[in-house]
Amino acid sequence: MSDQKSSYRQIMKATSIFGGVQVFNILMQLIRSKVIAVLLGPAGMGVIGLLNSTISLITSVSNFGLGTSAVRDISEADASGNREKVQETVSVFRTLVWGTGILGMILMLILAPWLSQLTFGSEDYTVPFRLLSVILLLTQLTAAQTALLQGLRKIQWMAKAGVLSGTLGLAGTLPLYYFFGMQGIVPGLVVTAVIVFGVQSFYAKKVGVHTKILPFRKALQSGKPMLQLGFMLSLSGLITVAASYLVRIFIAQFGNVGEVGLYNAGFSIVGVYVGMVFTAMSTDYFPRLSGVNSDPQKYNPLINQQSETAILLLSPLICAFLIFINWGIIILYSEQFLPITAMIQYSMLGIYFKALSWSMAYLILAKGDSRAFFWNELLANLYLLILNCTGYYLDGLRGLGISFLIGYILYFIQIFYFVKLKYGFVYSKGIPVLLVQQIPLGMSCFLLYFFIEGWLMYTLGSILILISAGITLYRMNKTMNVLEFIKSKIKK
């Protein structure tokens, strides 16, 4: 098998494994979202969204980006074949996450009254925020386990951990919402964090990397490069989370908490239900790209292969969501959430550009160019924040979808020219051809929804979905003999 076909198959392997996990998690999310929508309504989803946004904000302040920078260091240590280096790297990392986790917990405890006032307009949520502080520690400890599995590319164990976490998390939280309603939200978030930490720890122990907690001063000295990269990544993450947080606050101020819930539900569909490709990027593609980050002859083809695979897999999904979005919303949530339809429609078109942008942006991280990544993310989040607030102010929820589309078109242009000029990245001839084939099909589905109704829209839309899927199957068979692979599996 050629190196190119082997690389495509590795991408497909990771995507299919995590795609399966994603399908399972979608089922869990479907049940969870449906129950929350019925039991708590949009207001309940709004409260959960605001609490999670606040937790993410404090996490971004305190975690120093170690979860990402450690993956890069562990991947490089593993590539060297030096087991002792892997153990040393993981020992340093695990010591640092204890320190940053405790820091995050303390920050949440101290800032709880202010966070409650800022988020909900009163101090009524001071105690809930303090109870949630334990999640900051658990999240960091979980990051240590996840980074080890990811850095060593234990894809199947990560997949199993995701399935088990989703199952146990659902079983542990739904009874709380059923019996306690809104009062069950905070315990549910804590229970979920405990479950995820326990499951990730179980699989991380199976790796067999024996580590120890080092004196914190020694860990700081040894982990200085990791902290330097992580700090810049943390700033970038903080900006992203802060921008998302401010958008939710803006919606709550100029709209209401119910619309925050609608916003969360809409972008949950956009992010989660087409997210298997992006999950594969962060779990398998990033470590692979890190291993070839100094050789343009290797990272250029890899980025092109990832971009092509992402567009091929996402295009039929995008078309399907554009046509059947109303049914999807009703099945996933309820008729109360139909106001998010237009927001999702525009956002789905932005997914094409998000996939291409992320494929390129990971090169900046793989090279460890944290300053460049920071300034790119700062610029992007500034115009995304302005676009989101302006879009909502002028056109409500639909305006948020339009801003998402415009924002990712701008981000694609920004990242493309940056990596082209600084790292010499170029697209292969096949990418523009693929985009010319797939994007018009998505645009056609978009227009069909707005200009044709009833059975004719669904019939024509289904034809377009099949055409998109046919192009995907043809291109994938051409690059990796996927039909032959499927036949061999059937024979077995």
Buried (B, 14 or more C-beta within 10 A) or exposed (E): EEEEEEBBBBBBBBBBBBBBBBEBBBEBBBBBBBBBBBBBBBBBBBBBBBBBBBBBBBBBBBBBBBBBBBBBBBBBBBBEEEEEBBBBBBBBBBBBBBBBBBBBBBBBBEBBBEBBBEBBEEBEBBEBBBBBBBBBBBBBBBBBBBBBBBBBBBBEBBBBBBBBBBBBBBEBBBEBBEEBEBEBBBBBBBBBBBBBBBBBBBBBEEBEBEBEEBEEEEBBEBBEEBBBBBBBBBBBBBBBBBBBBBBBBBBBEEBBBBBBBBBBBBBBBBEBBBBBBBBBBBBBBBBBBBBBBEEBEBBBBBBBBBBBBBBBBBBBBBBBBBBBBEEBBEEBBBEBBBBBBBBBBBBBBBBBBBBBBBBBBBBBBBBBBBEBBBEBBBBBBEBBBEBBBBBBEEBBBBBBBBBBBBBBBBBBEBBBEBBEEEBEBEBBEBBEEBBEBBBEBBBBBBEBBEEBEEEEBBEBBBEBBEBBBEBBBBBBBEBBBBEEBEEEEEEE
